[in-house]
């Protein structure tokens, strides 16, 4: 099963949702089920994927654990759950320019984690198919992956806060 999650942000994320639906329509994953947690996207009505807007935490963790591939937004919580489940998630960050979030912290986090080879980044919808194919071959047996991700998330958050603080004070 392919599990896709866009989190709980109030902004819609049609870039990722429509890319997933198009790949499912084109038969990218054969007969494999694609389940989408579609979040705040009331206009999204997929024909080729199952979906629900929101999941409770128990359901979310079950989908993460049972998925062959996890495709997600760049939210810290989602990424931590995926890595703890020994997945190397395919991640499309929400981007401020597209009104998918209030700032670009997901973009910064995904770039940092991609540099450490902890996630497979996708910045444009047309990159999604090859990223999912790559996810099939990534080994997830690294026992230190979760603690390494936590350290990287902490570093990325600190760096972002420092940059934003410097801008606020005219540095």
C-alpha positions, 0 to 999 in steps of 0.5 A: 500500500502507498500511504499519502498524508498532507497533515492537518494544516489549514491551507490546501495542498492540491499540488501533491494530491493531484500528482498522486491521483494522476499517477494512480490514474496512469497505473503507476502503482499497478493494482496496489492500493493508494490511500490518502489522508487528504486534510483540508482539501474539500474540493479533492475528490479522487477517483483512483485512490481511497481517501479520508480528510483526517485520521486519528493518531492510532489510524495514522500510525497504523497506515504509516507502519503498514505502508510499503511507501509513505508519501508526505508533506514536510511536517516534522511529526509526520517525518518522525513517525515515518522514520521511526517506522523504518521508512524513507519517506518521499516528501514534498514540502508545502511552499509559501509561494503556492500558499500551502503554508505560512512560511518555508520551514518545510522546504528548509527541513526537507532540504536538510534531511535530503542532504542527510539521505533521510528522505527522498525530496520532491519539489515538483509534481513531475518528480513524484513518480521517480521518487516513489520508484527510488523509495522502493530501493532504499534500505530502512534498516538503519537503527539510528535513523530515528535519533539521527532524524531528531537531531537533524530536525532540532538543528534545522529548527535552530538554524531557521530560528537563528536566521529569522531572529537575525532578520528581525534585528536587522542583521 
